Amino acid sequence: MNRLKSSVAIALVVAFATSGCTRSRVVPMGLAPSKMTQIGVNSYLWRAAVDTVSFAPLLQANPQSGVIITDWYTNPRTPNERVKLTVAILDADLRADALRVSALKQVNQNGAWVDAPVTAATTQKLEDIILTRARDLRRTTVSG
């Protein structure tokens, strides 16, 4: 059911982000646009970020501000831990410094959720996954 909710939320975000796109764009052979004009942030980073965090229910996904916030997600394999993610896309260019991921983690101790540390490597790994996915999307657009 959560997966269905996420899919619906993503579909709505994509529909909102692409509304008003009525003119056709021609991309010169071998080049893909790095900047976006229809939404406030880079479309490759946006789509990659939404794809990457779609395992968790989305609380907010604003393509104009570039902010994606998930609700708490508990992995069925680790029911005593939950995470909440915030992704901020900071620029219209597809660059590594145009993306920031932050994570909150809590563990269940005696029935109460208690904040726990998140390693920098965890958020860095998520950023790497999103950047790799964005580059793959751009490459597919150019060759497709």
N, C-alpha and C positions, 0 to 999 in steps of 0.2 A: 504494500500500500504506500509506504514512504517513497519507493522508487517511482510509482505512478505520480505521486504529488510532485516529485522533483522533475519528472518529465513534462508535466503540465506547466510547471513554473518556468522551465527552460523554454518551452514552446511560446509562452506568453512573452517572455523577455525578448526572444528572437523576433516575434511578430511586432512587438513595440519598437524594437531597435530598427527594423527594416521598414516600418510604415513610412509612407511618403517617398519611397525610393521608386520614382517613376521613370527616370531616364536611364538609358543604357550607357554603360561605360565600356570603352575599349581600352584594354591594357596592352601596351606595346609588347611585342614578343620578347621574352626574357626578363621583363620587369614586372614587379608587383608593387602596388602602392604601399608605402609604409605609413602613410597618414590616412586618417579617416575624416570625412566631412559629415556623414549622416548621423554618427553618434559622437560623443565627446572624447572617445578614446580609441586606441588602435583596435580594429575589429578582430585581428588574429589573436591578440592577447585576450580580448574579451571572450571570444568563443572558446579559446583554450582554457581560460580560467573557469568559465561556467561548466565546461565538460569535466574538468578535473575535480571540481568540488561537488559535482552532481550526485555523489553518493550520499550526501547529507541534505536534509531539507533546507531550502533557501528561505531566509527571512527577508532579505533585501537584495535586489539586483538592479542597480541603476546604471544603464549604459551611458548616461550623460556625465555622471560624476565618476564612473569607473569603479564603484564600490559594490562588492558582493559580500554579504554576511550570511553565514549558515546558522541554523539552529544547532543545538547540542546534538551530537551524533554518538551513539554507542555501538561499537562493533560487537556483533553477536559472539565473537570469540573471546572478547574481553569485556564482559558485562559490568565490571566494576570500574571501568574507565569511560570517560566521554570527552569529546573535543568539540570546540567551536572555532570556526575559521573566519577570518576577515581578509579579503583580497582587495588591494587597491591598485588600480592601474593609473599611473601618474602622468602619462604622456601619450601623445598621438603616434609616436614612433615606436617601432618594434625594437626595443633595446632592453638589455638586462636591468638597467637602473630605472626602467619605467614600471617596475612591478615590485610590490611589497606584499608579503604574506605574513600575517600574525595569527597565532594560535593560542587558545586557552585550553587547558586540560584540567579535568577534575577527576578525583578518585573517590569511590564510595568507601567511607570508613564508618562502620557501625550505623549504616542507614543515612548518613549525611554526606553530601557532596562537598569535598574539600579541594581547594586549589592545589595543583601540583605543577612543578616546573616543566617547561617545554624546552628542549634543547634547540640551539640555533641551527643545528644540523637538520632538524625536522623541518623547520620552515624553509631552510635553504633547499632541501630536497623537493619540497612542493613548488618552490619558485622554479627550480630546474625543470621539473615535469611540465609546468605550464609553458615555460619558454620553449622547450623542445616541441611541445604540441603546437604552439603558435608558429614556429618555423616550419613544421611539417605542413600546417594548413596553408601557409604562404607558398611553399614549394608546390603543393598540389594545385593551387590556384594558377600559378604560372605555367605549369606543365599541362594542366587540364584544359 
